[in-house]
Amino acid sequence: MDLASRRTFLQQTACGFGSLALAGLAQQQALGAVNPLQSHLGHHPAKAKRVIFLFMQGGVSQVDSYDYKPKLIQENGRIFDFADARSIAKTGKGAPQRMMQPLWQFAQHGESGRWASNLFPNINRHVDDLCFLHGMHTEGVAHGPATLFMHTGTTSSIRPSMGSWVTYGLGTENENLPAFVSVSPSLGNGGPRNYGNAFLPAVYQGTPLGRSGQPAADSNIKNIANPTWTAEQQRRQFELLGALNQKQASQAPAGDSEIEAVIQSYELAWRLQNRAPDALDITGESESTLSLYGIDEKPTDNFGRQCLMARRLAERGVRYIQVNYGDNSNNPAWDQHSNLPKHGIHAAAVDKPIAGLLQDLKQRGLLEDTLVWWGGEFGRTPYAEKNGTGRDHNPGGFTVWLAGGGVKAGFAHGVTDEFGHMAVEGKVHMHDLHATVLHLLGLDHERLTFRYAGRDFRLTDVHGRVVREVIA
């Protein structure tokens, strides 16, 4: 069906998509193609078709979860001088700090014998599917800059988010759903910039599904339907908007495709109305599946619903799905400066749902071409902050794990020092992780560029290398 026919069809159909098209998607900017989201091949054969990013907002302590350091236990309570980025940012110099041993017990798990603490007992049963990156380091010592850097590759500039770059590079596998969805995103520490398109055409921006602090059971795409108007009234509204758009399009300068982008957004809104509610409706899932994710159980119900929605979106062709565990405060969920035992409360909320997601993806054959990425914006220090019961921010050395999507299973790469403080071997910068994720999706991070303000931009700027050591 050509574009003119689609317009005619839509004008004759009772769409009922309410204000979604006008208030949300109508802000799309000039697009170079009739269908800029059309699926297309990357730069080389891909190992993964999609990404599910499980964002642990605030920074999980690596030395209490996956980075086992016996020396930290041996030196518990002793004072050492640390001149790390956080200390220097606060005082301009180093400072004496008291070492604090892990609050959870470590053991080896799986056939691979990976070390992990009992903070995440359910995920530990899947260590043979995980690929640990223990030598992570990043930019930014505060949540705002570090979170922006993790999402956009910069600590302060307005740049496209990673999901937007992926959508720009590959398009969508399902034209009836958004290509990039952020489930329960936070309003703080970057807020919409963490799923924004910046200078990329607006069609590549992420679609927020609910927000942090809102029950996942109530999360949906805003304004997907208009309950106050009849189908006939909505049809008449659509026809009026279409007529106004056509008139503006006829008066637009040659080469200006903004109005065309608005018309395309109306088409997408109509398709969303018919397909999105089904994709997000988990009522048809079996009792065993709901139990697998911890749904209808405390404290796992909320995050379990988020993870199950992620699986449903993944199997329907959404390219990039971010599942957020956090809140809207300046000190987000995992940010325990003075009360590290609270890590246990948060772990209890996410452990079973994440383990359920891994098992569900694997048994459905989706893990092979779905890359699961787990981690926060940075890690935490091995010393007790202010000689108390918490840990400070640590961008110098921390752990993330990947699963599926072409990475080695039951594998660990990189090493921190004897206290789990600074990455010393197999170091992986956040730029490197971005480059590697893009590579697994079939995208060359050096060739995925967009020309803006007279220069070519890319997610990794002028940095980044593919960590080939972790690729299967």
C-alpha positions in Angstrom: 0.0 0.0 0.0 1.5 3.3 -1.1 1.6 6.4 1.1 -1.4 8.1 -0.5 -3.5 4.9 -0.1 -2.5 4.6 3.5 -3.7 8.2 4.1 -7.0 7.5 2.4 -7.4 4.3 4.4 -6.7 6.1 7.7 -9.0 8.9 6.9 -11.8 6.4 6.4 -11.1 4.4 9.5 -12.3 5.1 13.1 -8.9 5.2 14.6 -9.6 6.3 18.2 -5.9 6.9 19.1 -6.8 10.0 21.1 -4.2 12.6 21.7 -1.2 10.2 21.4 -0.4 11.3 17.8 -0.9 15.0 18.4 0.8 15.4 21.9 3.5 12.8 21.5 4.5 11.6 18.1 3.6 14.7 16.1 6.8 16.3 17.2 8.8 14.2 14.8 11.3 16.1 12.7 12.4 15.8 9.1 12.9 12.3 8.0 14.8 11.2 4.9 12.7 8.2 4.0 9.1 7.2 3.7 9.6 4.6 6.4 12.7 5.5 8.5 12.0 2.6 10.9 12.1 0.0 8.2 14.2 -3.0 9.3 17.6 -3.1 7.6 20.9 -4.9 7.9 23.8 -3.6 10.0 27.4 -3.4 8.9 28.2 -7.1 9.5 26.4 -10.3 10.5 24.8 -9.9 13.9 24.8 -12.3 16.8 22.0 -10.5 18.6 18.7 -9.1 17.3 17.7 -7.1 20.3 18.8 -5.9 23.8 17.2 -6.1 27.2 19.0 -3.8 29.6 18.3 -4.3 33.2 19.4 -1.0 34.8 20.1 -1.2 38.5 20.0 2.5 39.2 22.3 3.8 41.9 25.1 1.3 41.6 25.2 -2.3 43.0 28.2 -3.0 45.2 30.5 -5.3 43.2 32.4 -6.5 46.3 29.1 -7.6 47.9 27.8 -9.4 44.8 30.1 -10.7 42.1 33.7 -9.6 42.7 35.1 -11.9 45.4 38.0 -10.4 47.2 39.4 -12.5 50.2 41.9 -9.7 50.9 39.0 -7.4 51.7 37.8 -9.9 54.4 41.3 -10.3 55.8 41.8 -6.5 56.1 38.4 -5.8 57.4 38.5 -2.8 59.8 42.0 -1.6 58.8 42.6 1.9 57.7 44.1 2.6 54.2 44.6 5.8 52.3 42.5 6.1 49.1 43.0 8.8 46.5 40.3 7.8 44.1 38.1 10.0 42.0 35.3 10.2 44.6 37.7 11.3 47.4 39.4 13.8 45.1 36.0 15.2 44.0 35.0 15.7 47.6 38.2 17.0 49.2 40.7 17.6 46.5 43.0 14.9 47.9 43.0 11.3 49.2 41.7 10.3 52.6 42.1 7.5 55.1 39.2 5.0 54.9 38.2 1.9 56.9 38.0 -1.3 54.9 34.6 -3.1 55.1 34.2 -6.7 54.3 31.3 -8.0 52.2 28.0 -8.3 54.1 27.0 -11.4 52.1 28.8 -14.7 51.8 30.5 -15.8 48.6 30.6 -19.3 47.1 31.4 -20.8 43.8 28.4 -21.7 41.6 27.6 -23.7 38.5 29.9 -25.9 36.4 31.9 -22.8 35.6 32.7 -22.2 39.3 31.9 -18.5 39.2 32.2 -16.7 42.5 29.0 -14.9 43.6 27.5 -13.9 46.9 24.2 -15.0 48.3 22.8 -11.5 47.6 21.3 -12.9 44.4 20.6 -16.6 45.1 18.2 -17.1 42.1 20.4 -15.4 39.5 23.3 -17.5 40.9 21.6 -20.6 39.5 22.2 -19.1 36.0 25.9 -18.2 36.3 26.8 -20.7 33.5 24.8 -18.5 31.2 26.4 -15.3 32.3 29.5 -13.4 31.1 31.0 -11.2 33.8 32.9 -8.0 33.1 34.9 -7.4 36.3 37.1 -4.6 34.9 34.5 -2.0 34.2 35.3 1.7 34.6 33.4 4.8 33.6 33.1 8.6 33.7 31.3 10.6 36.3 31.5 10.3 40.1 27.9 11.4 40.7 24.7 9.7 39.6 23.6 12.3 37.1 26.8 12.5 35.0 27.5 8.7 35.3 23.9 7.8 34.3 23.9 10.1 31.3 27.3 8.7 30.3 26.0 5.1 30.5 23.0 6.0 28.4 24.4 8.5 25.9 28.2 8.3 26.0 28.6 11.8 27.5 28.4 13.3 31.0 26.8 16.6 30.1 26.2 17.2 26.3 22.8 16.5 24.7 23.4 13.3 22.8 21.2 10.5 21.6 20.6 7.6 23.9 22.0 4.2 23.1 18.5 2.8 22.3 18.0 5.6 19.8 21.3 4.8 18.1 20.3 1.2 17.8 17.0 2.1 16.3 18.6 4.5 13.9 21.1 1.8 12.9 18.7 -1.1 12.5 15.1 0.1 12.3 12.4 -2.1 13.8 11.4 -5.7 13.4 7.7 -4.8 14.1 6.3 -1.6 12.6 3.2 -1.9 14.9 5.2 -1.3 18.1 7.9 1.2 19.1 11.4 0.0 18.3 12.8 1.3 21.6 11.0 1.1 25.0 12.1 2.2 28.4 10.0 0.5 31.2 9.5 2.6 34.3 12.2 5.2 33.7 13.2 7.6 36.4 12.5 11.3 36.1 15.8 12.1 37.8 19.5 11.8 36.8 19.0 12.6 33.2 15.3 11.8 33.0 14.0 11.8 29.4 17.5 12.4 28.1 18.2 8.8 29.0 15.8 7.6 26.3 15.9 10.7 24.1 16.9 11.1 20.5 18.7 14.5 20.9 19.7 15.5 17.4 18.6 12.3 15.7 15.2 12.5 14.0 12.5 12.2 16.6 11.2 8.9 15.2 14.2 7.2 16.9 13.4 8.4 20.4 12.4 5.9 23.1 8.9 5.3 24.3 8.5 5.4 28.1 6.2 2.8 29.5 5.1 4.0 32.9 7.5 5.7 35.2 9.5 5.0 38.3 7.3 5.0 41.4 4.2 4.0 39.4 3.0 0.4 39.8 4.0 -1.6 36.8 0.4 -3.0 36.7 -0.7 0.6 35.7 2.1 1.1 33.2 1.0 1.7 29.6 1.6 3.9 26.7 0.0 7.2 27.4 -3.1 8.3 25.5 -3.3 5.0 23.5 -7.1 5.5 23.6 -9.5 8.3 24.1 -12.3 7.1 26.5 -14.2 10.4 26.4 -14.9 10.5 22.6 -16.8 8.1 20.4 -15.2 6.4 17.5 -17.1 8.8 15.1 -15.9 11.9 17.0 -12.3 10.6 16.8 -12.6 9.9 13.1 -13.8 13.4 12.5 -10.9 14.8 14.6 -8.5 12.7 12.6 -9.9 13.9 9.2 -9.7 17.5 10.4 -6.0 17.1 11.4 -5.3 15.3 8.2 -6.8 18.1 6.1 -4.8 20.7 8.0 -1.6 18.7 7.5 -2.2 18.3 3.8 -2.7 22.0 3.5 0.5 22.7 5.4 2.3 20.1 3.3 1.3 21.7 0.1 2.8 25.0 1.3 6.0 23.6 2.8 9.3 24.3 1.1 10.7 21.7 -1.2 12.7 19.1 0.8 11.0 19.8 4.1 9.5 16.5 5.3 8.3 17.6 8.8 4.6 17.3 7.8 5.3 14.0 6.2 6.8 12.9 9.6 3.6 14.0 11.4 1.4 12.0 9.0 3.7 9.0 9.6 3.3 9.5 13.3 -0.5 9.3 13.0 -0.2 6.0 11.1 2.1 4.6 13.9 -0.4 5.8 16.5 -3.2 3.9 14.8 -1.1 0.8 14.6 -0.2 1.2 18.3 -3.8 1.4 19.3 -4.5 -2.0 17.8 -1.3 -3.9 18.8 0.2 -2.3 21.9 -2.5 -3.2 24.4 -2.1 -6.9 23.5 1.7 -6.8 23.8 1.4 -5.4 27.3 -1.4 -7.5 28.6 0.0 -10.3 30.7 -3.4 -11.8 31.8 -3.1 -14.5 29.2 0.2 -15.8 30.6 0.1 -19.2 32.4 0.2 -19.4 36.2 3.6 -21.1 36.0 5.0 -18.2 34.0 3.6 -15.6 36.4 5.1 -17.6 39.3 8.4 -17.8 37.4 8.7 -14.0 37.5 7.3 -13.7 41.1 4.1 -11.9 40.0 1.4 -11.7 42.6 4.1 -12.2 45.3 5.8 -9.8 47.6 8.3 -8.2 47.1 8.7 -9.3 43.4 5.4 -8.5 41.8 6.3 -5.0 40.5 9.7 -5.8 38.9 8.4 -9.2 37.8 5.7 -7.5 35.8 8.4 -5.2 34.2 10.6 -8.2 33.3 7.6 -10.1 31.8 6.6 -7.1 29.7 10.2 -7.0 28.5 10.0 -10.6 27.3 6.7 -10.0 25.6 8.1 -6.9 23.8 11.3 -8.8 22.9 9.4 -11.7 21.2 7.3 -9.1 19.3 10.4 -7.5 17.7 11.1 -4.5 19.9 14.9 -3.8 19.3 15.9 -2.2 22.6 14.1 -2.6 25.9 15.4 -1.0 29.1 13.9 -2.2 32.4 14.6 0.2 35.2 14.8 -0.6 38.8 15.1 2.7 40.7 13.2 5.7 41.9 12.9 9.4 41.3 15.1 10.6 44.2 18.6 12.1 44.1 19.8 9.0 45.9 18.4 6.2 43.8 17.6 2.7 44.8 21.0 1.0 45.1 22.8 4.1 46.5 23.5 3.0 50.0 25.9 5.5 51.5 25.0 4.7 55.1 22.9 1.6 55.0 24.4 -1.1 52.9 22.2 -3.8 54.3 19.4 -2.2 52.3 21.0 -3.9 49.3 19.3 -7.0 50.5 15.8 -5.4 50.2 16.4 -4.4 46.6 18.0 -7.7 45.7 14.9 -9.5 47.1 12.8 -7.4 44.7 14.8 -8.1 41.5 16.5 -11.5 42.0 13.6 -13.8 41.2 12.2 -11.7 38.3 15.7 -11.5 36.6 16.3 -15.2 37.1 12.8 -15.9 35.7 13.5 -13.7 32.7 16.7 -15.6 31.9 15.0 -19.0 32.2 12.0 -17.8 30.2 14.1 -16.4 27.4 16.2 -19.6 27.3 13.3 -22.0 27.2 11.6 -20.1 24.4 14.8 -20.0 22.3 15.1 -16.2 22.6 18.3 -16.0 24.7 20.3 -17.0 21.7 19.6 -13.8 19.8 18.7 -11.5 22.8 21.5 -9.8 24.6 20.7 -9.3 28.3 22.8 -6.6 30.0 22.7 -6.2 33.8 24.4 -3.4 35.7 24.4 0.1 37.1 26.1 3.4 36.3 29.1 2.6 38.5 30.0 0.4 41.5 30.8 1.1 45.1 33.9 1.5 47.2 35.5 -1.4 49.3 35.7 1.0 52.2 33.0 2.2 54.5 32.0 5.8 53.8 32.6 8.1 56.7 33.5 5.1 58.8 29.8 4.1 58.7 27.8 1.2 57.3 27.6 2.1 53.7 29.8 2.5 50.6 30.5 5.5 48.4 30.4 5.7 44.6 33.1 4.0 42.6 33.5 4.6 38.9 37.0 3.1 38.9 36.2 -0.5 39.1 32.9 -2.5 39.0 31.1 -5.5 37.5 28.3 -5.9 34.9 27.2 -9.1 33.3 25.9 -10.0 29.9 24.0 -13.1 28.8 22.9 -14.6 25.5 23.2 -12.6 22.2 26.6 -14.0 21.2 28.7 -13.6 24.4 30.7 -16.4 26.1 28.7 -18.2 28.8 30.0 -19.0 32.2 32.9 -16.7 31.5 34.6 -13.8 33.4 36.8 -11.1 31.9 38.8 -8.4 33.7 40.1 -8.0 37.2 40.0 -5.4 39.9 42.8 -4.9 42.5 43.0 -7.0 45.6 40.3 -4.9 47.3 37.9 -4.8 44.3 38.5 -1.0 44.0 40.1 -0.2 40.7 40.1 -2.1 37.4 43.6 -3.3 36.7 43.4 -6.0 34.0 41.1 -6.6 31.2 39.8 -3.1 31.7 36.5 -2.2 29.9 35.5 1.4 29.7 31.8 2.2 29.2 32.7 3.3 25.7 34.1 -0.2 25.1 30.9 -1.8 26.4 28.8 0.4 24.1 31.0 -0.6 21.1 30.7 -4.3 22.0 26.9 -4.2 22.4 26.6 -2.5 19.0 29.0 -5.0 17.4 26.9 -7.9 18.7 23.9 -6.2 17.0 25.8 -6.1 13.7 26.8 -2.4 14.0 30.3 -0.9 13.7 30.5 1.8 16.3 32.9 3.8 14.2 30.6 3.7 11.2 27.3 4.3 13.0 27.4 8.1 12.6 25.0 11.0 12.2 26.1 14.4 10.8 25.0 17.3 12.9 26.3 20.9 13.3 29.0 20.3 10.8 30.5 17.1 12.2 29.8 13.4 12.4 28.7 12.2 15.8 28.6 8.6 17.1 27.7 7.0 20.4 31.3 6.3 21.4 32.6 9.7 20.2 36.3 9.2 19.3 36.7 6.3 21.7 35.8 2.7 22.3 37.0 -0.8 21.3 35.1 -4.0 20.8 35.9 -6.4 23.7 36.4 -9.4 21.5 37.5 -11.5 24.4 33.9 -11.9 25.5 32.4 -12.8 22.1 31.6 -16.5 21.6 
